[in-house]
């Protein structure tokens, strides 16, 4: 397995909203077959990804994205289950941004969001062959188990605090500044 040593162009992180639906869909559609299988643990057709994107901004899902030149290149999703105390974290990173620390930062933002929403348990499922995801999970937890051919990581975020609320607010502010700065650099119509 080869790892990238070069960094992608400078980008910024921010929460996605329903207005980002097209960007999110396009990001998923750019994933190759291997990345799609790693993300969804099955082959994922274009039609499946379109439907998935259409429903992703519902039910309290918090989605953080990494943007380069206005283009969404990586995503972390926090999908709560019914009781909201348990959630799943899922990631997709385009090849140009893999092995550069972007997944780690997205995980940090996801954990802060989980803390501030009262989530007590986060699960990450990944294929046994998805070493990058396993490495990411190990950075934040030692609780990895092998279940029915997949690796399952379990993270227990700390309870929210005034500090975690401020951290999320600051991350949101910096994301907004990044988006505004990026938009001002792009040519009109671009």
Helices and strands as residue ranges (DSSP letters): E 12-15, G 18-20, H 21-30, H 33-40, H 46-55, E 62-68, E 71-80, E 86-93, G 95-97, H 102-116, E 121-127, H 131-140, E 144-147, E 150-155, H 162-185
